[in-house]
Amino acid sequence: MADDSKKELMVQFCTAYCRILSQHRLIATGITGRMISEATGLKVEQVLSGRQGGDQQLESRIACNEIDMVLAFRDPLKESSQGIVGLLRICDVHTIPIATNVASAEVLIHGLERGDLAWRELLHS
C-alpha cells in the first residue's frame, strides 16, 4: 500500500525489483495494486482501496498469517492515517517485517531474495 503522494514511488520500486517480486504472491490495496500491475505486468491480487476497507482486509490477512512482509510507503510530512497506524500495530503484534520507505523496503527485498524470510514458511506448515 502507499499514501497517494507515494504511489508513483511504489510503482517505481516494484518496477526496479520486478524480477524478485515476480517470484512471490503480491497483495495490494486497490489503486496501488492496479498501478503496479499495469506498469510492471506483475500479477497483483487487489483488495479494496484503503479508504473502502482495504487496510482492514490486509490486517485480517496478517492476523491469519497469510502475509509475510509488508511494504507501506507513507508520506512522513502528513499525519499518518488510521490505516497505516493499524497496519504498523498488527505487524508488530504478529512479528511481520514492515517497510514504510524506500530504504527499509530495499533492505527487506534483498533479504527476501537471499532467503532471510524463509523462517516465515515454517509458520505456514
N, C-alpha and C positions, 0 to 999 in steps of 0.2 A: 504494500500500500504506500501511498505518497500523498502528502499535502498537495493542494493544487499547484502551488509555486514550485514543487519539486517533481512533478510528474514527468516532465521532459528529461530531467536528470536521471530519473529511474529508467526511462526508456534508453537513454544513452548507456547507462550502466549495464542493462540487460543486453544491449547490442554488443558491447565490448566483451561480455562474458557469456555470449550465446552458446558457445561450444560446451562449457561446463553446465550451464543451466539446462541445455537440451537433454542431459542425462538424468534429469530429475523431474518429479511431478511438481508443477507450479500451480499455485492458487493465488488469486489476486482479487481485490475489490474491483467492481465493475469497470469504471472508466480507465483506471490504471491498467487493468488486465487487457482490455481491448486495445489500448495504445501499444502495449508491449507486444501483443500478438501480431498486430498489423505491421509494426516496424521491424520485427525480428523473424516472424514466421513460427515462433515458438508456440507450442500448444499450452494454453493457459486456461485452467478452469476458473471461471469467473463467478464470484458470489455477488451479492447486491453491492451497490455503491456504499461507501461508508455512512453517508447520511441516511440511507434507507435501511441500515441494519447490517451491512456487510462486516463492520468491525465486530459486532456480536457473533456473527457466523464464524469468523476466524477465531475468536476467543473460545467458542464452544469446541471447535476442532482441536485447538491447543489443549483444552481441558480433557479431551478424549484421546490425547496422544497421537493425533493424526498429522501434526506439523512438527518438523524437526528444527526449523530455523526460520527466523522472520527478518525480512528487510522492510523497514518502515521509515522512509525518508520524510523527515519533518522539517518545517521551517522554524529554526530556533529564534527568529525575530518576532514570531507571533505566539500568542498564548496557545499552549497545547490543547487540542480538542479532547473531549471526554473519551473519544475513540482511542487516541494514542495513549492516554493515561491508563485506560483499561487494558490495553494491549501490553503495555510495559508491566503492569501488575500481574497479569495472568502468565506472562513469560517468566517473571521472577518466581511465581508460585510453583510453576511446573519445570523450572530449570531449562528453559528454551533460550538458546542464544538469539539475541536481537541486535540489529544494527539500525541506527537512526540517521546515519550519514554515510557518505561515500567511503571515507577512510575505514570505518568499522565494517562496512559491507565488504570491502576488499579483503580485509583480514578473514572474515567468515567465508567468503567464496574460495579463497586459496586454501583455507582449512578444509572445506568441503571437498575440493579437488584432491587434496592429499589423503583424505580418508579420516581426518581428525574427528569427524562427527559419526563415525561408524558405531560408536558405543550406543547411539540412539537406536540402532537397529535391534539391539538386544531387548529394548523395551517393547518392540513390536512383536516379539516372538511369543 
